[in-house]
């Protein structure tokens, strides 16, 4: 189907209150967007037609999208312009200019001065499961009956009364599955509210990549050492079971 030339030539601008600048993290990786500051307002331009109708923009608070026509800014479907184009702005690429600052509001990070509020949301894309968390009592009888070839590609560890299996293909046990993003294990069907938050958390709190962060839907996580995983086998499972019984 031929592209509508009128859509292709549309130019979209937007503004958002400076107090809501934090929320722009959700589009910080849209490198085509330009951003500039004007008193208490943040201005943005360069949106594609697809970005202009995206769910990322719809979730931003106090965010107003305009279409530029003859030097005037019109809200969607409006016949009368809302504003004139602001001139004299200093534009920069959003990924270079936007410095994310995080509010002090979450104590689920260990002993750090700067605290980050992390939210997970329902993801729009499907991702293959990379890990599986099961109650040990739900799988202990089935594990010892499985053939070696189904176990040998997996690693596992104990978390309280649960077993966390890592690798593919996963076993078809009841429980919760996770997908891998950097060194984060996110519940299947969920993603970080801000797309670039994964790499920011990784750089700041897991620079050596020696941990996995297992996330819950409520934004809390458990950091586990990768060295605590062991190769899955019937014998390793039985030995762990014995050790649990002696505790």
C-alpha positions as CSV (number, residue, x, y, z in Angstrom):
1,X,0.0,0.0,0.0
2,X,1.4,3.4,-1.0
3,X,2.3,5.7,1.9
4,X,0.0,8.7,2.4
5,X,2.2,11.7,1.5
6,X,0.1,14.0,3.7
7,X,0.9,11.8,6.7
8,X,4.6,11.6,5.8
9,X,5.0,15.4,5.6
10,X,3.2,16.2,8.9
11,X,5.4,17.7,11.5
12,X,4.6,17.0,15.2
13,X,5.6,19.1,18.2
14,X,4.7,18.6,21.8
15,X,5.1,20.2,25.2
16,X,5.1,18.9,28.8
17,X,5.5,20.6,32.1
18,X,9.0,20.7,33.4
19,X,7.8,19.1,36.7
20,X,6.8,16.0,34.7
21,X,10.2,15.8,32.8
22,X,11.0,12.5,34.7
23,X,8.3,10.7,32.7
24,X,10.0,11.4,29.4
25,X,12.3,8.5,30.2
26,X,9.9,6.3,28.4
27,X,10.8,7.8,25.1
28,X,14.5,8.7,25.8
29,X,15.6,6.1,23.3
30,X,13.7,7.7,20.4
31,X,16.8,9.3,19.0
32,X,15.0,11.2,16.3
33,X,13.3,13.5,18.9
34,X,14.7,16.9,19.6
35,X,14.1,18.6,23.0
36,X,14.5,22.1,24.3
37,X,13.6,24.0,27.5
38,X,11.5,27.1,27.9
39,X,10.9,28.4,31.4
40,X,8.5,25.8,33.0
41,X,7.9,23.9,29.7
42,X,9.8,21.2,27.9
43,X,9.4,21.3,24.1
44,X,9.8,18.3,21.8
45,X,9.7,17.9,18.1
46,X,10.5,15.4,15.3
47,X,7.9,12.7,16.1
48,X,7.0,10.3,13.3
49,X,3.4,9.7,12.5
50,X,3.7,6.3,14.1
51,X,5.2,7.7,17.3
52,X,2.5,10.4,17.5
53,X,-0.2,7.7,18.1
54,X,1.9,5.4,20.3
55,X,1.0,4.1,23.7
56,X,4.2,5.6,25.1
57,X,2.9,9.1,24.5
58,X,-0.6,8.4,25.7
59,X,0.6,7.5,29.1
60,X,2.6,10.7,29.7
61,X,0.9,13.1,32.1
62,X,0.2,16.6,31.0
63,X,1.7,15.9,27.6
64,X,0.2,17.8,24.7
65,X,0.9,16.8,21.1
66,X,0.5,19.4,18.3
67,X,0.7,19.4,14.5
68,X,2.7,22.2,13.0
69,X,0.9,24.1,10.2
70,X,2.2,27.4,8.8
71,X,4.1,28.3,11.9
72,X,1.1,27.5,14.2
73,X,0.5,24.6,16.5
74,X,-2.8,22.7,16.4
75,X,-4.0,20.1,18.8
76,X,-5.3,16.9,17.2
77,X,-8.4,17.4,15.1
78,X,-8.5,21.1,16.2
79,X,-9.6,23.7,13.6
80,X,-8.1,26.6,15.6
81,X,-4.4,26.8,16.5
82,X,-3.4,26.6,20.2
83,X,-0.1,28.3,20.0
84,X,2.5,29.9,17.8
85,X,5.8,28.1,17.3
86,X,8.3,29.1,20.0
87,X,11.4,30.5,18.4
88,X,14.9,30.9,19.8
89,X,15.0,27.5,21.4
90,X,18.2,25.5,21.8
91,X,17.4,22.0,20.5
92,X,19.3,18.8,21.4
93,X,18.8,15.1,20.8
94,X,16.6,13.7,23.6
95,X,19.0,10.9,24.5
96,X,21.8,13.4,24.9
97,X,20.0,16.2,26.6
98,X,17.6,14.4,28.9
99,X,19.2,13.7,32.3
100,X,17.1,11.2,34.2
101,X,16.7,12.0,37.9
102,X,15.1,9.5,40.1
103,X,12.9,10.3,43.1
104,X,13.8,9.1,46.6
105,X,10.9,6.8,47.1
106,X,11.8,3.2,47.1
107,X,13.8,1.2,49.7
108,X,14.3,-2.0,47.7
109,X,17.8,-1.1,46.8
110,X,20.6,-2.1,49.2
111,X,22.4,0.7,51.1
112,X,22.6,3.3,48.4
113,X,22.1,7.0,48.8
114,X,20.2,7.5,45.5
115,X,17.0,5.4,45.4
116,X,15.0,4.6,42.4
117,X,11.3,4.0,42.1
118,X,10.9,1.1,39.6
119,X,7.6,0.2,38.1
120,X,6.8,-2.7,35.8
121,X,3.9,-2.6,33.3
122,X,2.2,-5.0,31.0
123,X,4.6,-5.5,28.0
124,X,3.5,-5.1,24.4
125,X,5.8,-7.8,23.0
126,X,6.2,-11.4,23.8
127,X,9.6,-12.8,24.9
128,X,10.8,-16.4,25.3
129,X,10.9,-17.6,28.8
130,X,14.4,-18.0,30.2
131,X,13.7,-19.0,33.8
132,X,11.0,-20.8,35.9
133,X,10.3,-20.5,39.6
134,X,8.4,-23.4,41.1
135,X,7.6,-24.7,44.6
136,X,10.0,-27.6,45.3
137,X,7.2,-29.7,46.7
138,X,5.3,-29.4,43.4
139,X,8.1,-30.7,41.3
140,X,10.2,-33.0,43.5
141,X,8.6,-36.2,42.4
142,X,8.6,-35.3,38.7
143,X,12.3,-34.2,38.6
144,X,13.7,-37.6,39.6
145,X,11.6,-39.3,36.8
146,X,12.9,-37.1,34.0
147,X,15.6,-38.3,31.6
148,X,19.1,-36.8,31.8
149,X,18.9,-35.0,28.4
150,X,15.9,-32.9,29.7
151,X,17.9,-31.7,32.7
152,X,21.5,-31.2,31.4
153,X,20.9,-27.9,29.7
154,X,19.4,-26.3,32.8
155,X,20.9,-24.7,35.9
156,X,19.1,-24.3,39.2
157,X,19.2,-22.9,42.7
158,X,17.1,-22.9,45.8
159,X,15.2,-19.7,47.0
160,X,13.5,-20.5,50.3
161,X,10.9,-23.2,49.4
162,X,11.2,-22.7,45.7
163,X,13.5,-23.8,42.9
164,X,14.6,-21.4,40.2
165,X,15.5,-23.1,36.9
166,X,17.5,-21.2,34.4
167,X,18.0,-22.1,30.7
168,X,16.1,-23.5,27.7
169,X,14.1,-25.5,27.0
170,X,12.4,-25.1,30.4
171,X,10.5,-27.9,32.0
172,X,6.7,-27.8,31.8
173,X,6.2,-27.4,35.6
174,X,3.6,-25.2,37.3
175,X,5.0,-21.9,38.6
176,X,6.0,-18.5,37.3
177,X,8.1,-17.9,34.2
178,X,10.5,-15.0,33.6
179,X,12.3,-13.6,30.5
180,X,15.8,-12.1,30.4
181,X,16.6,-8.5,29.8
182,X,20.3,-7.7,30.4
183,X,20.8,-9.4,33.8
184,X,17.2,-8.9,34.9
185,X,14.7,-11.7,35.1
186,X,11.3,-10.0,34.5
187,X,7.9,-11.8,35.0
188,X,6.6,-13.0,31.6
189,X,4.3,-10.4,30.1
190,X,5.9,-7.5,32.0
191,X,8.6,-5.0,31.2
192,X,10.1,-1.9,32.9
193,X,7.9,1.2,32.6
194,X,10.8,3.1,31.1
195,X,12.5,1.1,28.3
196,X,16.0,2.4,29.0
197,X,15.8,1.7,32.8
198,X,17.2,-1.9,32.4
199,X,20.6,-0.7,31.1
200,X,20.8,2.1,33.6
201,X,20.1,-0.2,36.6
202,X,22.6,-2.7,35.1
203,X,25.4,-0.1,34.8
204,X,24.8,1.4,38.3
205,X,24.1,-1.7,40.4
206,X,25.5,-4.7,38.5
207,X,28.6,-3.4,36.8
208,X,30.4,-6.7,37.0
209,X,27.4,-8.6,35.7
210,X,27.9,-11.2,38.5
211,X,24.3,-11.1,39.7
212,X,20.8,-11.7,38.4
213,X,17.9,-9.5,39.5
214,X,14.7,-11.4,39.9
215,X,11.8,-9.0,39.7
216,X,8.2,-9.1,41.0
217,X,5.3,-7.3,39.4
218,X,5.2,-4.8,42.2
219,X,8.7,-3.4,41.4
220,X,10.7,-5.2,44.1
221,X,13.5,-7.6,43.3
222,X,15.8,-10.2,44.7
223,X,19.5,-10.0,43.7
224,X,21.1,-13.5,43.4
225,X,24.7,-14.4,42.7
226,X,25.2,-16.2,39.4
227,X,27.7,-18.5,41.1
228,X,25.0,-19.9,43.3
229,X,23.5,-21.8,40.3
230,X,24.5,-25.4,39.8
231,X,24.0,-27.8,36.9
232,X,20.6,-29.5,37.2
233,X,20.7,-33.3,37.6
234,X,18.7,-35.9,39.5
235,X,21.7,-36.4,41.9
236,X,22.1,-32.7,42.6
237,X,18.4,-32.4,43.2
238,X,18.3,-35.4,45.6
239,X,21.3,-34.1,47.5
240,X,19.7,-30.7,48.0
241,X,16.5,-32.4,49.1
242,X,18.4,-34.3,51.7
243,X,20.1,-31.2,53.0
244,X,16.8,-29.4,53.3
245,X,15.4,-32.3,55.3
246,X,18.3,-32.1,57.8
247,X,17.9,-28.3,58.3
